[in-house]
């Protein structure tokens, strides 16, 4: 057991266009920084070290809710304090809540001598996602903990998480400075879909998974199509259609809404292409007069990292 620990929790992209609630991947940057320590006071103490004014009551904080779930299966009387420096802006659509929840449980597990498996940590962290969106989903949580690309084959009756190898992929993200709440983005979704649309979506999910496994960039690009969720959610994001079109012209394989938005991500084979895609995105939002942040990164093979203090580095807020 450790008395204290520091973790870096990664941003993530969920849904990955056609894989609503079942596919996600971890980003190399940005990351949240979290410091955890054992305390003599049972329960969870939350301390924010940023300016987002997130709740510190554990039941209303995503990290707190995840830790409370973990403590229900930890030794009685365990107390944990967590200090959170968020570099992943809440509401950005790149897994800010998942980073907090995943970082908290991975850090707590390290403090306790790693008694819990990665699957159990995902289960605990999903309680944090329920605080954020009202639903226990794992498509951000799983890649945040496992790293790389993950497939959530099932959450009921038990979690079934599949890690997927992937070729080198560079990721460009643009975050227009507008707000899209996850709960609101879920409420506008259709409750029923046409069979022909479902069949097309299943084909795209299968094609995307096959493309990742085979390292087939062309198949990955062809499969980055969403005929069910994106047509509805994209109306909440100004400039979305232009970003997709211009990114493709700049050489991107494809992409779409990151999570519930408003961020948009694009995948590219090379960093050079990813940078060109970033320039295209920047031009669109500059022309629209909407403030934005862009980031060029890659799919990270690792999830939450436990790090010595001297290895800490600053991360730009996305």
C-alpha positions in Angstrom: 0.0 0.0 0.0 1.1 3.6 -0.7 0.4 6.6 1.4 -0.1 8.9 -1.6 0.0 8.7 -5.4 -0.2 10.9 -8.5 -2.0 9.9 -11.7 -2.4 11.3 -15.1 -5.9 10.5 -16.5 -6.3 10.8 -20.3 -8.9 12.4 -22.5 -10.9 9.9 -24.6 -13.1 9.8 -27.7 -16.3 7.8 -27.4 -18.7 6.4 -30.0 -16.0 6.7 -32.7 -18.7 7.7 -35.2 -20.6 4.5 -35.7 -20.0 2.8 -32.4 -22.5 4.6 -30.1 -21.8 3.6 -26.5 -19.6 0.6 -27.5 -16.4 2.0 -29.0 -13.8 4.4 -27.6 -10.2 5.3 -27.6 -7.7 7.1 -25.3 -5.8 10.2 -26.4 -2.1 10.8 -25.6 -3.0 14.4 -24.5 -4.4 16.2 -22.8 -4.6 14.6 -19.3 -6.0 15.5 -15.9 -3.6 15.4 -12.9 -4.9 13.9 -9.7 -3.2 13.5 -6.3 -4.6 10.9 -3.9 -3.7 10.0 -0.4 -5.1 7.8 2.4 -6.6 9.7 5.3 -7.6 8.8 8.9 -11.1 10.0 8.2 -13.3 7.4 6.5 -15.0 8.3 3.2 -14.0 10.6 0.4 -12.7 14.2 0.4 -12.6 16.2 -2.9 -10.4 19.2 -3.3 -10.5 21.1 -6.6 -7.2 22.7 -7.8 -8.7 24.4 -10.9 -11.3 27.1 -11.6 -14.2 25.0 -12.8 -16.0 25.1 -9.4 -17.1 21.5 -9.7 -19.0 20.0 -6.7 -16.9 18.8 -3.8 -19.8 16.7 -2.3 -18.7 13.2 -3.2 -22.1 12.0 -4.3 -22.4 14.9 -6.7 -18.8 14.7 -8.0 -17.9 12.1 -10.7 -14.6 11.2 -9.0 -16.3 11.1 -5.6 -19.1 8.8 -6.8 -16.6 6.5 -8.4 -14.5 6.4 -5.2 -17.6 5.8 -3.0 -18.4 2.7 -5.2 -14.9 1.4 -4.8 -14.9 2.0 -1.0 -18.0 -0.1 -0.7 -15.8 -3.1 -1.5 -12.6 -1.8 0.2 -11.6 -2.4 3.8 -14.0 -0.7 6.3 -13.0 2.7 7.5 -10.8 3.5 4.5 -10.5 7.3 3.8 -9.2 8.8 0.6 -8.5 12.5 -0.3 -8.2 13.4 -4.0 -6.9 16.7 -5.3 -8.0 17.3 -9.0 -6.4 19.6 -11.5 -8.6 19.4 -14.6 -6.8 20.1 -17.9 -9.7 18.5 -19.8 -12.4 21.0 -19.9 -15.8 19.8 -18.6 -18.4 19.6 -21.3 -15.8 19.4 -24.1 -16.9 16.0 -25.3 -13.5 14.3 -24.9 -14.3 12.4 -21.7 -13.6 15.0 -19.0 -15.9 13.2 -16.5 -14.5 9.8 -17.4 -10.9 11.0 -16.8 -11.9 12.1 -13.3 -13.7 8.9 -12.5 -11.1 6.6 -14.0 -8.2 8.5 -12.5 -9.8 8.4 -9.1 -10.3 4.6 -9.0 -6.9 3.8 -10.6 -5.2 6.0 -8.0 -7.2 4.5 -5.1 -6.5 1.0 -6.3 -2.7 1.8 -6.3 -3.1 3.2 -2.7 -4.7 0.0 -1.6 -2.1 -2.3 -3.2 -4.0 -3.0 -6.4 -6.7 -5.4 -5.1 -9.1 -4.7 -8.0 -9.0 -5.7 -11.6 -9.3 -3.3 -14.5 -12.8 -4.6 -15.2 -13.8 -3.9 -11.6 -12.3 -0.4 -11.8 -14.4 0.3 -14.9 -17.5 -0.9 -13.0 -16.7 1.5 -10.1 -16.0 4.4 -12.5 -19.3 4.0 -14.3 -21.0 5.4 -11.2 -19.2 8.6 -11.9 -20.5 8.7 -15.4 -24.0 8.2 -14.0 -23.5 11.4 -12.1 -22.4 13.3 -15.2 -25.0 12.0 -17.7 -27.6 10.0 -15.8 -26.5 6.8 -17.5 -23.8 4.2 -16.6 -21.9 3.9 -19.8 -18.3 2.7 -20.3 -17.2 3.8 -23.8 -15.1 6.6 -22.3 -14.2 4.8 -19.0 -12.9 1.7 -20.6 -10.3 3.3 -22.9 -9.3 5.7 -20.1 -8.4 2.7 -17.9 -7.3 0.1 -20.5 -5.8 2.5 -23.0 -5.9 2.1 -26.8 -9.2 1.3 -28.5 -11.8 -0.6 -26.6 -15.1 -2.3 -27.5 -17.8 -2.6 -24.9 -19.5 -5.8 -26.1 -21.9 -5.7 -23.1 -22.6 -4.0 -19.8 -25.3 -6.4 -18.7 -25.6 -8.9 -17.1 -21.9 -8.2 -16.7 -19.2 -6.1 -18.3 -17.5 -7.6 -21.4 -14.7 -5.3 -22.6 -12.5 -6.2 -25.6 -9.3 -4.4 -26.3 -8.5 -3.8 -30.0 -5.1 -3.5 -31.5 -4.9 -0.6 -33.9 -2.4 0.8 -36.5 -0.8 4.1 -35.8 -3.4 6.8 -36.0 -3.1 10.5 -35.4 -6.0 12.5 -34.0 -7.1 16.1 -34.6 -9.7 17.5 -32.3 -11.5 20.8 -32.5 -13.5 22.1 -29.5 -15.8 25.0 -30.5 -16.4 27.0 -27.4 -20.1 26.2 -27.1 -21.9 24.0 -24.6 -23.6 20.6 -25.4 -24.7 18.8 -22.2 -24.4 15.0 -22.5 -27.8 14.6 -20.9 -29.4 16.9 -23.4 -27.6 15.2 -26.3 -29.1 11.9 -25.2 -32.6 13.2 -24.9 -32.9 14.3 -28.5 -31.9 10.8 -29.9 -34.6 8.8 -31.6 -36.0 5.9 -29.6 -36.5 3.7 -32.6 -34.4 3.3 -35.8 -35.3 1.8 -39.3 -34.0 -1.7 -39.9 -32.2 -0.6 -43.0 -30.3 2.0 -41.0 -29.5 -0.5 -38.3 -28.1 -2.9 -40.9 -25.9 -0.2 -42.4 -24.7 0.8 -38.9 -23.8 -2.8 -38.0 -21.8 -3.1 -41.2 -19.9 0.1 -40.4 -19.1 -1.1 -36.8 -17.9 -4.4 -38.1 -15.9 -2.8 -40.9 -14.3 -0.3 -38.4 -13.3 -3.1 -36.0 -12.0 -5.2 -38.9 -10.1 -2.2 -40.3 -8.4 -1.7 -37.0 -7.4 -5.3 -36.6 -6.1 -5.6 -40.1 -4.4 -2.2 -40.2 -6.5 -1.3 -43.2 -6.7 2.5 -43.4 -9.0 2.5 -46.4 -11.5 0.2 -44.6 -11.3 2.4 -41.5 -12.1 5.4 -43.5 -15.0 3.8 -45.3 -16.4 2.6 -42.0 -16.4 6.0 -40.3 -20.0 6.7 -41.1 -22.9 7.1 -38.7 -26.5 7.0 -40.1 -28.3 7.0 -36.7 -26.8 9.3 -34.1 -24.8 11.9 -36.0 -27.7 13.2 -38.2 -29.5 14.2 -35.0 -26.7 15.4 -32.8 -24.8 17.3 -35.5 -27.5 20.0 -35.6 -26.2 21.1 -32.1 -22.7 21.8 -33.5 -22.3 24.8 -35.8 -19.9 24.2 -38.7 -20.0 20.4 -38.3 -20.7 19.6 -42.0 -18.0 22.0 -43.2 -15.4 20.5 -40.8 -16.1 17.0 -42.1 -15.9 18.1 -45.7 -12.7 20.2 -45.3 -11.0 17.6 -43.2 -11.5 14.9 -45.8 -10.1 17.3 -48.4 -7.1 17.8 -46.2 -6.5 14.1 -46.2 -8.2 12.8 -43.1 -9.5 9.2 -43.1 -12.7 10.5 -41.5 -14.2 11.3 -38.1 -17.2 12.8 -36.4 -18.6 14.0 -33.1 -16.5 13.1 -30.1 -18.8 11.7 -27.5 -21.9 13.9 -27.3 -19.9 17.0 -28.6 -19.3 19.7 -29.2 -15.8 18.5 -30.0 -15.2 17.0 -33.4 -12.4 14.5 -34.1 -10.7 13.3 -37.2 -8.3 10.4 -37.8 -5.3 10.6 -40.0 -2.4 8.3 -41.1 0.3 10.9 -40.5 1.0 13.8 -38.2 1.5 16.0 -41.2 -2.0 15.3 -42.4 -3.4 15.8 -38.9 -1.8 19.2 -38.7 -3.3 20.1 -42.1 -6.7 19.0 -40.8 -6.2 21.3 -37.7 -5.6 24.2 -40.0 -8.8 23.5 -42.0 -10.8 23.3 -38.7 -9.3 26.5 -37.5 -10.2 28.3 -40.7 -13.8 27.2 -40.5 -14.4 28.4 -36.9 -12.4 31.6 -37.5 -14.8 32.4 -40.4 -17.8 31.6 -38.2 -16.6 33.9 -35.5 -16.7 31.1 -32.9 -13.9 30.7 -30.4 -12.2 27.2 -30.5 -9.3 25.1 -29.3 -7.6 22.5 -31.5 -5.3 19.7 -30.6 -3.2 17.3 -32.6 -2.4 14.1 -30.7 -2.5 10.3 -31.3 -4.3 7.3 -29.9 -2.5 6.4 -26.7 -1.8 2.7 -26.1 -2.0 3.3 -22.3 -4.7 4.5 -20.0 -4.5 6.2 -16.6 -0.8 6.4 -15.6 0.7 6.4 -12.1 3.7 8.7 -12.2 6.4 10.0 -9.9 6.0 13.7 -9.2 9.1 14.6 -11.1 7.6 13.2 -14.3 4.6 15.6 -14.2 4.2 17.9 -17.1 1.8 20.7 -18.0 -1.0 20.0 -20.4 -2.9 22.6 -22.4 -6.6 22.8 -21.8 -8.6 21.6 -24.8 
